[in-house]
């Protein structure tokens, strides 16, 4: 489970890193959500009230989450459209691995699906596109596509959305999913 979680998260963030600032902003949002969870998990009173696992010394994870958030925001200053600095595979794979590792250390692997919901949607769009193309190629002799282009952010670009609109709308969706995940902590 640990290997699958880290690999899936790192690849999902890598797939999302196709527009200026998209994966960086979404990672910053996820880092803030995990910072709140790490803080609550480090306090016996909060973890007891929220009915989550008390994790001794997880305040260190809280500090790491804030450092991850700060580094993403600092990088975003130069990575926003038009980007002056690009992250590349090394950066996006590392950020994804950090998010996956945080989810494992905080015992919130399932919640990662909601927190990083935009990453999940982007990955599913690629999986669906490739699967559908191979299926139609095999059974109809010609490969067809579900989306104009995968990952999903490129589909919206080809539909006429500007790069900034796609990025900001995906950030808004990421914020909403982050808030949703925080509201479900007590329900877990």
Secondary structure, 3 states (H helix, E strand, C coil): CHHHHHHHHHHHHHHHCCCCCHHHHHHHHHHHHHHHHHHHHHCHHHHHHHCCCCCCCCHHHHHHHHHHHHHHHHHHHHHCCCCCCCCHHHHHHHHHHHHHHHHHHCCCCCHHHHHCHHHHHHHHHHHHHHHHHHHHHHHHCCCCCCCCCCCHHHHHHHCCCCHHHHHHHHHHHHHHHHHHHHHCCCCC
